[in-house]
Structures are given as structure tokens and as C-alpha cells.
Amino acid sequence: MHKLQAHKGVVAYLLAKPGAEAGYPFGPGTLVLKVAGKMFALLGEDSKPETINLRCIPDEALALRAAHRSIIPGYHMDKRHWNTLTLDGSLPDELVLELMDQSYALVVKGLPKAKREQLQGH
């Protein structure tokens, strides 16, 4: 697999998700990705190395933080439901992909049924 944890790779992967949109509602340097108006990822572009905030399952979030030094409670987010990943190359691409997929899925799951079906092409 190519080196996912480069900015372009992360953004391309997230924007490929059905209904995903990107913007800068908080100003330059903080790229927000949303689905149906709900945030599922936030990239700290000014951070060196870059960071990404992702929605998470609270119990799993604690285990991930314990297992990986580059996963911490969500910066400026509800720390129970969000993790911040530092994209410094220390996390396996497969884990980052899984956590991005999970974040998107958790947000979609919380959408009204009609919006979920619209995303699935029904």
C-alpha cells in the first residue's frame, strides 16, 4: 500500500466516501470533512506532523490510547467520542484506514434513515 499518512492520501481517501464534503469552517489550517452536514474527520494541517481527529467508540478509544502513543483524546473535542491521531508514520496504514472508516460509519449510523438510504443510493 502507498504511504497513506501523507495529506493528499488521507484527504483523497476520506473524500471518496459517499456524500463526503470538505471545507474550512474554522479557518485555514483546519480541514473539516462532513457527511450530511455532520463532521466525521478534522485534519490539523498546521500541525507538524499533521493530526486527524476521528469519531470513535468510547471503550475502544481508551484501548487505542493505551496501545499507541500517537493516539490521544480528541483535541478540542468531546474526549469520550473523539481521538486525535498524530500522522507521524508510527501507526500502521491499516489501522488509520480502519479508524477513518469507523468514524465515517459512526456518523452515518446517527443520521436519519432517509439520509442514510440516500447515501447508499436507494
HELIX and SHEET records of a PDB file:
HELIX    1   1 HIS A    7  LEU A   15  1                                   9    
HELIX    2   2 PRO A   58  ALA A   67  1                                  10    
HELIX    3   3 ASP A   93  LYS A  109  1                                  17    
HELIX    4   4 LYS A  113  LEU A  119  1                                   7    
SHEET    1   A 6 ALA A  20  GLY A  23  0                                        
SHEET    2   A 6 THR A  30  VAL A  35 -1                                        
SHEET    3   A 6 LYS A  38  GLY A  44 -1                                        
SHEET    4   A 6 THR A  51  ARG A  55 -1                                        
SHEET    5   A 6 TRP A  82  THR A  86 -1                                        
SHEET    6   A 6 ILE A  71  PRO A  73 -1                                        
END                                                                             
